[in-house]
Amino acid sequence: MLALPRVLLPAALLLPLTAAAEELPAPLQALEADGLTVHGRFEAPTGLTGYAASAQGQPMTVFVTADGEHAVIGNLVDAEGENLSQAPLDRLVRGPKDAETWADLEQAAWIPDGEASAERKVYVFTDPNCPYCRQFWQAARPWVEAGKVQLRHVMVGILAAKSPRQAVSMLAADDPAATLAAHEAGTPVEVLDSLPRRWELALQDNHTLMNSLSLVATPGIVYRQDGLLKTAQGMPRDGRLNEILGPRP
């Protein structure tokens, strides 16, 4: 697939829509009746007006003609082949959605690994029986120990029958961070005889959050790059590790 470069439009041309701000052109009203959600308006070349929208979770741009009577759905590309649709979609659709997802991650049941003051935060969906989670934990030591990165292990239990009880026991431990570090260093998890219902429910919420991100393998990694969320699955290799964690200390 050809990756089209992004064009950054001035912020003044990316205008969120409010009910009081304007009435949508008739073609967009018709599309809204069919399930389209309009997130914002932006100026476009040649008398067109662009709208950042989404349908069934998929972002898209819609361009309305100057007379307001016709609309075209799709990307607008200039003479150099640059995609004029990507920047507005990132700003008006993906950006707010990513912020909401990041807030959901912040509220999830996770175990910290590293200093809270670290500039970079990386969320890792972690199963107690995932060997690649342990590899990632070990590979990240230079960044974590240098205070550059805090890993936030969103515990899940999906790989083995014993995983859910182990994950809940780690979350409910007196010192979850120390318990996680000991486990990743090779000390077996001490499973609680009675699992706190609070943490059982939290584990289920973590599973739901993982599914919502379309992550199906552990470690499932969520991080920020250029202001947008990105994900990775499995043990990152080569340059991808530096992309996730930043320059090696």
C-alpha positions in Angstrom: 0.0 0.0 0.0 1.3 3.5 -0.9 1.8 5.6 2.2 0.9 9.2 1.3 2.7 12.0 3.2 0.8 14.2 5.6 0.2 17.9 5.1 -0.1 20.0 8.3 -2.9 22.6 8.0 -2.9 25.7 10.2 -4.9 25.2 13.4 -7.2 28.0 12.4 -8.5 26.0 9.5 -9.4 23.0 11.7 -12.6 24.0 13.3 -14.6 21.8 15.7 -18.3 21.8 15.0 -20.9 22.8 17.6 -24.7 22.7 17.2 -24.7 26.5 17.5 -21.9 27.1 15.1 -23.5 26.2 11.8 -26.0 24.0 10.1 -24.5 21.2 8.0 -25.0 21.3 4.2 -27.8 19.1 3.0 -25.5 16.3 1.6 -24.0 15.9 5.1 -27.3 15.9 6.8 -28.3 13.1 4.5 -25.1 11.2 5.3 -25.7 11.7 9.0 -29.1 10.1 8.7 -27.2 7.1 7.3 -24.9 6.9 10.3 -22.1 9.4 9.5 -20.7 11.4 12.4 -19.2 14.8 11.6 -16.4 15.9 13.9 -15.2 19.2 12.5 -14.8 21.4 9.4 -11.7 22.6 7.6 -10.9 24.8 4.6 -10.0 23.0 1.4 -8.8 24.2 -2.0 -10.8 25.2 -5.1 -13.9 26.4 -3.2 -14.4 23.1 -1.4 -15.2 22.8 2.3 -13.8 19.8 4.1 -15.4 17.9 6.9 -13.6 15.4 9.1 -16.1 12.5 9.8 -16.3 8.9 10.8 -18.7 6.0 10.1 -18.7 2.7 12.0 -15.4 3.8 13.7 -13.6 4.5 10.4 -12.4 8.1 9.8 -13.0 9.8 6.5 -13.1 13.2 4.9 -16.1 14.6 3.0 -15.7 17.6 0.7 -18.7 19.8 -0.1 -18.9 21.9 -3.2 -19.2 25.7 -3.0 -23.0 25.6 -3.7 -23.5 23.3 -0.8 -25.5 20.9 -2.9 -23.0 18.1 -3.6 -20.4 16.1 -1.6 -17.5 13.8 -2.4 -16.3 11.2 0.2 -12.6 10.3 0.1 -9.1 11.7 0.3 -8.1 14.9 -1.5 -4.6 14.7 -3.1 -2.7 17.6 -4.6 -0.5 17.8 -7.7 2.5 16.5 -5.8 0.5 13.5 -4.6 0.2 14.8 -1.0 -2.8 13.7 1.0 -4.6 16.8 2.2 -7.1 14.7 4.2 -4.7 13.1 6.8 -3.9 16.1 8.9 -7.5 17.1 9.5 -8.4 13.6 10.3 -5.6 13.3 12.8 -6.5 16.6 14.4 -10.3 16.3 14.5 -11.0 12.6 14.6 -8.0 10.5 15.7 -6.6 13.0 18.1 -9.7 13.3 20.4 -10.2 9.5 20.2 -6.6 8.8 21.1 -6.9 11.2 24.1 -10.0 9.3 25.3 -8.2 6.0 24.9 -5.1 7.3 26.8 -7.4 8.4 29.6 -8.9 4.9 29.7 -5.5 3.4 29.9 -4.6 5.8 32.8 -7.7 4.5 34.7 -7.0 0.8 34.0 -5.6 -1.6 36.5 -1.8 -1.5 35.9 1.4 -2.1 37.8 4.1 0.6 37.5 7.6 -0.3 36.5 9.9 2.8 36.7 9.7 6.3 38.1 6.4 8.2 37.9 8.4 11.2 36.9 9.7 9.5 33.7 9.0 11.6 30.6 7.7 8.7 28.6 4.9 6.4 29.6 4.3 3.1 27.8 1.4 0.8 28.5 2.0 -2.9 28.2 -0.8 -5.5 28.3 1.0 -8.3 30.2 0.2 -11.9 31.0 2.0 -13.6 33.8 2.8 -16.6 31.6 4.0 -14.6 28.5 7.7 -15.3 27.8 7.8 -12.4 25.4 6.5 -10.1 28.1 9.5 -11.1 30.2 11.8 -10.5 27.2 10.4 -7.0 26.8 10.7 -6.3 30.5 14.4 -7.3 30.4 15.1 -5.4 27.2 13.5 -2.2 28.7 15.8 -2.2 31.8 18.2 0.5 30.4 15.4 3.0 29.8 13.5 2.2 33.0 16.6 2.3 35.3 17.8 5.5 33.7 14.5 7.1 34.6 13.6 7.8 31.0 10.5 5.5 30.7 7.8 4.2 33.0 6.2 1.0 31.9 2.7 0.5 33.0 1.8 -3.2 33.0 -2.0 -3.6 32.3 -2.4 -7.1 33.7 -4.4 -9.7 31.7 -4.9 -13.4 32.0 -5.3 -14.9 28.6 -2.5 -17.4 27.9 -3.0 -20.1 30.5 -5.7 -21.4 32.8 -3.7 -20.1 35.8 -3.1 -16.7 34.3 -6.2 -14.9 35.6 -5.5 -16.0 39.2 -1.9 -15.0 38.9 -2.7 -11.6 37.4 -5.3 -10.8 40.1 -2.8 -11.9 42.8 -0.2 -9.6 41.4 -2.6 -6.6 41.3 -3.8 -7.3 44.8 -0.3 -7.7 46.3 0.9 -5.5 49.1 3.6 -4.2 46.7 2.5 -4.9 43.1 5.6 -3.3 41.6 8.0 -5.5 43.6 5.9 -8.6 42.9 6.0 -7.9 39.2 9.8 -7.3 39.2 10.3 -10.5 41.2 8.1 -12.5 38.8 9.8 -11.2 35.7 13.2 -12.0 37.4 12.0 -15.6 37.8 10.3 -15.8 41.2 6.9 -17.6 40.8 3.7 -15.6 41.7 2.3 -16.5 45.1 -1.4 -17.0 44.2 -3.9 -15.8 46.8 -6.3 -18.3 48.3 -9.1 -15.8 48.0 -9.1 -13.3 45.1 -10.5 -9.9 45.9 -13.6 -9.3 43.8 -12.5 -5.7 43.1 -9.4 -7.0 41.2 -11.3 -9.7 39.4 -13.6 -7.1 37.9 -10.6 -4.9 37.1 -9.0 -7.8 35.2 -12.1 -8.2 33.1 -12.1 -4.4 32.4 -8.5 -4.8 31.2 -9.5 -7.6 28.9 -12.3 -5.4 27.4 -9.8 -2.5 27.0 -7.3 -4.8 25.2 -10.0 -6.0 22.9 -11.1 -2.5 22.1 -7.6 -1.7 20.9 -7.6 -4.8 18.6 -4.7 -6.3 20.5 -4.7 -10.1 20.4 -1.2 -10.9 21.7 1.0 -10.1 24.6 2.9 -8.0 25.2 0.4 -5.6 23.7 2.1 -2.2 23.7 0.5 1.2 23.5 2.7 4.3 23.2 2.6 7.8 21.8 4.5 9.0 18.7 4.1 12.5 17.2 1.1 13.1 19.5 -0.8 10.0 18.3 -1.3 6.6 19.7 0.5 3.6 18.2 0.4 -0.1 19.1 2.8 -3.0 18.8 2.2 -6.7 19.6 4.9 -9.2 20.7 8.5 -8.6 21.4 9.6 -5.5 19.5 12.7 -6.0 17.3 15.6 -3.8 16.3 14.6 -0.2 15.7 11.0 -0.7 16.9 12.3 -0.9 20.4 13.9 2.5 20.1 10.7 3.9 18.5 8.7 2.7 21.5 11.1 3.6 24.3 13.1 6.5 22.8 16.8 6.8 22.2 18.8 4.3 24.2 20.3 5.8 27.3 
